[in-house]
Amino acid sequence: MSERQPRLSRADLRVFRVIPTRWHDNDAYGHVNNVVYYSWFDTAVNAWLIENGFLDLGGSEIVGLVVETACTYFESVAFPETVEAGFAVERLGTSSVTYRIGIFREGRDQAAAQGRFTHVYVGRADQRPVPVPAALRAALADMRA
């Protein structure tokens, strides 16, 4: 078993997105179900890619496929809270990028949950790995933690 990572603070991350919880995010135990955190990871990263012109959902010839995710939980979040998903680049490879992501309860400095999310860039048509596009690579390099 691997050693638990130190808890992230806001200063460890570069970009933040506000995400409201929804009624159906809560599970039978009264807190946000673990699978929702992975959706927040995906939302934070892909919204940034779309907003910055690096991803066109219907038209990009090169897309990032998720090949790995992980999450560590420190405290519960529940509807109707608002969370902030923050991320930074942990590793930038030839055809992949791994993001470090933290989920913060509104106004808190330490992550309620944190994890990683890895995209491998592929040609949409053939699903074969390709280098991270140059403009995206430059933007990601500026977001290293």
Secondary structure, DSSP 4 states (H G I P E B T S, - for coil): -PPPPPPPBGGG-SEEEEEE--GGGB-TTSSB-HHHHHHHHHHHHHHHHHHTTS--TTT-SEEEEEEEEEEEE-S---TT-EEEEEEEEEEE-SSEEEEEEEEEETT-SB-SEEEEEEEEEEETTT--B-PPPHHHHHHHHTTB-
